[in-house]
Amino acid sequence: MSLEQSHVVDAIGTARSDDSIVLNIIDSWSWENEGLHLAALQRKLNAYFEFVESKQILESCPEAKGRRLCINIISRFPTPEAGLKLLAAAAILAAELDIEIKHQVDSRSN
């Protein structure tokens, strides 16, 4: 999966720490073409929001009912300022849907 497949949820799991349901976005793209990357990440985030809002998540993961949700973006490359601004704006929208946004850079893949 990845940003190429904007309407596919990359991975769903349960966090050991708090039993929340985690929807992972695997972002392996470099930031050479920042505009393209931002647009792809925004499409992917919007698809995840729709996945939750439409209740498709309950069809794919019935144990999500009544549990805290988190979208975790796992990036291969450090995120530039424009990307961080997008994630901050997404976090505001996500909070309205009772979803937490997390972001991490997986330095092992570089």
N, C-alpha and C positions, 0 to 999 in steps of 0.2 A: 504494500500500500504506500501511500505517501500523498503529497499534495496533488499529484497527477490525477488521482481518483477522488475528486472532491466529494462525491456522494457516497463514499464507502467509509464506514467507521473502521479505523485501523486496528484497534484492540479494545476490548472491554475486560475489566477485571475488578477484583475487590481489594481494597487497601487493607493490609494487615493491621495497620496502626489504628484505624478508627472504623473499619467495616463499611466505609463509603464505597460507592460504585465509581470507578475511574474509567473514563473514556480517553484513550490515548490518541494523540495525533503525532505521527512520526514525520518530522520535518527534516529531510536529508538534503534539501537544496542549499546551495551557496547563495550568498546575497549579491552576486555580481550584477544581476538584473533586479535591482531592488523593487521597481514597480511591478514587475511580473510576479515576484515572490510575494509581495504584499497582497496583490489581488488573489493569488492562489490560496494564501493562508486565510484571507477573509472569506472566500468561498467555502473553504473547509470548515471554518468555525460556524458559518451560517448553516451549513448542512448538519452539523452536530446540534446546534440549537433547534433546528427543525426536527431532528431525530427525537429529541426530548419533548418538545412541545406537542408533536403529533402523537405522542405515546408509543411510537414504534419501539422505543427502548424497552417497554414492558413486554412486547412480543419477543424481542431478542433476548432479553434478560429479565425474566419475571421477578427475580429477587431484588430488582431495583426499586420495587414499590415501597414507598415510604422511607427510603434511605437517602442519605446525602449524596449528591452527585458532584463530580469533579471532572473537568476537562484538563488533561495534562498534556502540554505541548513539549515534546522531546526534540530539541534541535541539535543538529550536527555541528552547526557553526554558530559563533556568537551573533546575537541579534543586534542590529544597529538601532539607533534612536527611533527611526521611523517604525520599525517593527515593534519596539517596546511601547510606543504610543498606541499602535493598533491593539496590542494585547491589553493595555490599560483600558481602552475604550470597550473592548470585548468583555473585560471583567465587570464593567459597570452594567452592561446589558445582561451578562450571565447572572449577576447578583439579583436582578429583577426576576429571573427564572429560578432562583434558588440553586444556582450552580456556581461552584468555585472554579476559578481559572488558576492553573499553576503552570510554570514554565521552567524548564531546566535545559542546560546545554550538556550533552553527553560528550565530554572531551575524549573518551576512549575511542571514538570513531574517527578522530582526526589524526 
